[in-house]
Amino acid sequence: MASTLFFCVNLQAQTNTTTIKDALLIAAHNKSKLENSEQLLVVYNYQPESYSAFFVALEKKDNRWIVKQEPVQVCIGKNGFATQLNKREGDGKSPTGIFRLGKLYTYEKQLNTLLENQQTTAEDKWIDDSNSEDYNRFVKGATNAKSYENLLLKTDAYKYCMVIEYNTNPIIKGKGSAIFFHLAVKKSSFTAGCVAIDEENMKLMVSWLDPKRNPTIIMGNFNVLKSGL
C-alpha cells in the first residue's frame, strides 16, 4: 500500500514537472506576443480533439516567466480546440489564440478582486445569435436576439464568469461568441467552447489577476502553441 502511494505521488510529480516545462515552452515560443503581459494563463491539450486540458498560471518577474499556481486539469470545448482562425459558432470547440482576460461577472455581491466585476442578475445576457446586432455582446434586459446565454444560471457554472476577449474587437458574425473562463460544475465534463476550472483554483485566480498587469490567456493544442502563434 505504501509503495503504491509513493508511486502515485511520484507519478503526479513527474506529470506536474512535464506540464510546467511545456507551459514555459509555450510562453517562450510566443514571447514577442506576450511582451506586454505580466500574468499568463496557459491552457493546452496534447490531442486537439480532447476536451480535457492542462492549466498553468504564470507570472513575469525580472522579465522571465515563473509558475504562480501548480498545474490543474480543466475542461474545454467538447470537440477540443479549433485551429487558429477557424472557430465557428456552435462548433463545440474552444478558440486557439492569445486573448486578453476581461470583465468578471459573478453571483456574489462582494469579492476580493482587482478585476472589473459586476454582480449578475436574471436580466443579464450574452448574445450568441449570429444575426443579432448585439452578437457576442453583453445585454441587460429585453433583447430581440433569438438565442443568448443567461449569465445567472440555476447551477454554479457562472458563479465566476470571466470574459475571454475572443472575437470582441472587432466582432465577426459567426466566428464564435460567449467564450468565458468559468466554473466546472462536474469533473471530467466539457463546455461549449469555454474554459472551465474548479472553484478553489478559480478563487485563487480571481484574487490574483490584476488588470494593471495585462492578464492574458494563451490556449490551444500543444503542438500548435509550441510553434508560436
Disulfide bonds with the S-S distance in Angstrom:
none
